[in-house]
Amino acid sequence: MLFSFNSALRTSIIFSLIMLFSRLVGQVGYIDSLKAELKIAKNDTDICNILSRLAENAPDEEWPMYNDQLKKIAEKKLKTSSDDIFKRTYTRHLANSITNEGSIAQAHGDNNLALACYRKSLALHKTINYKAGQATSINNIGSIYERTGNMDSTLYYYVLSLDLSRESKDLPGEANSLSNIGSVYSSKGNISVALDYFQKSLLICEKINDDFGASLALGKIGMIYYNQGEKN
């Protein structure tokens, strides 16, 4: 029961619920504004940027539609554009749309298709030397190995993702990788190391004012203490 949890876990759960509610309320207005922008957008680059944000934020029943539109436009523009800057932009959009397809496959339990999508997106990010994108793709590859129980490979990819996030100064990506690495060590029973990674993730989330990410890190820390029998 909630009252038996340690104070850190109890606080993190309440904080997570508050952040989730606030996020949902704010997201509705944000999605509506994106849809309004999409209706009047004329430039393909602007359209892709809006579709990308909708694919990231729209409800589950809607975002795959926006992702399909994003992929089609990116593929078309890459065939016709000769400008290097535009090619880089549309390559990123194409890679992200394929990553999203991988997440759909993963949600449906098709690990092989998901892994193929993540590897394809990684290859695209490599062609433009976009390390933050590479880090995301590699992190997703690691999540597939985690799902299948291959924890050594999981840790390898999460650490590689962390290194690339740090190289690209992608603080949200770094916090996410630190949290994922902590989860691997936690599953291995190496609690002290897991806590160290969770705390490092928490510090970054606090630094970048990511309240939701901070609440998740607190939740993982609290859960460790709870599982260790440290209750109030």
C-alpha positions in Angstrom: 0.0 0.0 0.0 1.1 3.6 -0.7 1.5 4.5 3.0 4.1 1.7 3.5 6.4 3.0 0.8 9.5 4.9 1.8 9.2 8.7 1.6 11.4 8.9 -1.6 9.2 6.5 -3.5 6.0 8.1 -2.2 7.1 11.6 -3.1 8.2 10.5 -6.6 4.9 8.7 -7.3 2.9 11.8 -6.4 5.3 14.1 -8.3 5.1 11.8 -11.3 1.3 11.8 -11.3 1.2 15.6 -11.0 3.7 16.0 -13.9 1.8 13.5 -16.0 -1.5 15.4 -15.5 0.2 18.7 -16.3 1.8 17.3 -19.3 -1.4 15.9 -20.7 -3.3 19.1 -20.1 -0.6 21.2 -21.8 -0.2 18.7 -24.6 -3.8 19.0 -25.8 -3.4 22.7 -26.5 0.0 22.2 -28.1 -1.3 19.4 -30.5 -4.2 21.6 -31.5 -1.9 24.5 -32.3 0.3 22.1 -34.4 -2.7 20.9 -36.4 -3.7 24.5 -37.0 -0.2 25.3 -38.2 -0.2 22.3 -40.5 -3.3 23.5 -42.3 -1.7 26.7 -43.4 1.9 25.6 -43.9 3.1 25.9 -47.5 6.8 25.2 -47.3 7.8 21.5 -47.3 10.5 22.0 -44.6 7.9 23.7 -42.3 5.4 20.9 -43.0 8.0 18.2 -42.1 8.9 20.0 -38.9 5.3 20.2 -37.9 4.6 16.6 -38.9 7.6 15.5 -36.9 6.3 17.2 -33.8 2.9 15.7 -34.3 4.4 12.2 -34.7 6.1 12.7 -31.4 3.2 14.2 -29.4 -0.1 13.2 -31.0 -2.3 10.4 -29.4 -1.5 6.8 -30.3 -4.4 6.6 -32.7 -3.2 9.6 -34.7 0.5 9.9 -34.7 1.3 7.0 -37.1 -0.7 8.9 -39.8 1.5 12.0 -39.4 4.6 9.8 -39.4 3.6 8.2 -42.7 3.1 11.7 -44.2 6.5 12.8 -42.9 8.2 9.7 -44.4 6.7 10.2 -47.8 7.6 13.8 -48.0 11.2 13.2 -46.8 11.7 10.4 -49.3 10.3 12.5 -52.1 12.5 15.5 -51.3 15.6 13.4 -51.0 15.1 12.2 -54.6 14.7 15.8 -55.9 16.8 18.0 -53.7 20.4 18.8 -54.6 21.1 21.2 -51.8 23.3 19.7 -49.1 21.5 21.5 -46.2 18.1 20.3 -47.4 19.4 16.8 -47.9 20.7 16.7 -44.3 17.3 18.0 -43.0 15.3 15.5 -44.9 17.6 12.7 -44.1 17.0 13.4 -40.4 13.3 13.5 -41.0 13.4 10.2 -42.9 15.6 8.5 -40.2 13.2 9.7 -37.4 10.2 8.5 -39.3 11.8 5.0 -39.6 12.7 5.1 -35.9 9.0 5.7 -35.3 8.0 2.8 -37.4 10.4 0.7 -35.3 8.6 1.8 -32.1 5.3 0.7 -33.6 6.8 -2.7 -34.5 8.3 -3.0 -31.0 4.9 -2.1 -29.4 3.4 -5.0 -31.4 6.1 -7.4 -30.3 7.9 -7.6 -33.6 11.4 -7.3 -32.3 13.0 -8.3 -35.6 11.2 -5.6 -37.6 11.9 -3.0 -34.9 15.6 -3.9 -34.8 15.8 -3.6 -38.6 14.1 -0.1 -38.5 16.5 1.1 -35.8 19.5 -0.1 -37.7 18.3 1.6 -40.8 17.7 4.9 -39.0 21.2 4.5 -37.5 22.7 4.1 -41.0 20.9 7.2 -42.2 22.1 9.3 -39.2 25.6 8.1 -39.9 25.5 9.4 -43.5 25.1 12.9 -42.2 27.2 12.4 -39.0 24.3 13.3 -36.8 25.5 11.9 -33.5 22.5 12.7 -31.4 20.4 10.8 -33.9 22.8 7.9 -33.8 22.6 7.9 -30.0 18.8 7.6 -30.2 18.9 4.8 -32.7 21.6 2.9 -30.7 19.6 3.4 -27.5 16.6 1.8 -29.2 18.7 -1.1 -30.4 19.7 -1.6 -26.8 16.0 -1.6 -25.8 15.4 -4.6 -28.1 18.2 -6.6 -26.6 16.9 -5.7 -23.1 13.5 -7.0 -24.1 15.0 -10.3 -25.3 17.1 -10.7 -22.1 20.5 -10.2 -23.6 21.7 -7.8 -20.9 25.4 -7.8 -22.0 24.5 -6.5 -25.4 21.9 -4.1 -23.8 24.6 -2.6 -21.7 27.0 -2.3 -24.6 24.5 -0.3 -26.7 23.3 1.9 -23.8 26.9 2.9 -23.0 27.6 3.6 -26.7 24.5 5.7 -26.7 25.6 7.6 -23.6 29.0 8.3 -25.2 27.4 9.7 -28.4 25.0 11.8 -26.4 27.9 13.3 -24.5 29.8 14.0 -27.7 26.8 15.8 -29.2 26.1 17.6 -25.9 22.6 16.2 -25.9 21.6 16.4 -22.3 18.2 14.8 -22.5 19.7 11.9 -24.4 22.5 11.7 -21.8 20.0 11.6 -18.9 18.0 8.9 -20.7 21.0 6.7 -21.3 22.2 7.1 -17.7 18.8 6.0 -16.5 18.8 3.0 -18.9 22.2 1.9 -17.8 21.1 2.2 -14.2 18.2 -0.1 -14.9 20.5 -2.7 -16.4 22.7 -2.7 -13.3 19.7 -2.8 -11.1 18.5 -5.9 -12.9 21.9 -7.4 -12.4 21.7 -6.8 -8.7 24.5 -4.2 -8.7 22.5 -1.7 -6.6 25.2 0.8 -5.7 26.2 1.3 -9.3 22.5 1.5 -10.4 21.8 4.2 -7.8 24.9 6.2 -9.0 23.5 6.2 -12.6 20.0 7.1 -11.5 21.3 10.0 -9.4 23.4 11.3 -12.3 20.3 11.1 -14.5 18.3 13.0 -11.9 20.9 15.8 -11.7 20.8 16.4 -15.4 17.0 16.4 -15.5 17.0 19.0 -12.7 19.6 21.0 -14.6 17.5 21.1 -17.8 14.2 21.6 -15.9 12.9 18.2 -17.0 10.4 17.7 -14.2 8.9 14.6 -15.7 12.3 13.0 -16.3 13.3 13.9 -12.8 10.2 12.2 -11.3 11.0 9.1 -13.3 14.6 9.0 -11.9 13.2 9.6 -8.4 10.8 6.7 -8.9 13.6 4.3 -9.9 15.7 5.4 -6.9 12.7 5.0 -4.6 11.8 1.6 -6.0 15.4 0.4 -5.2 15.0 1.5 -1.6 11.6 -0.1 -1.4 12.9 -3.4 -2.9 15.8 -3.3 -0.4 13.2 -3.2 2.4 13.9 0.4 3.5 10.3 1.3 4.3 8.9 3.9 6.7 
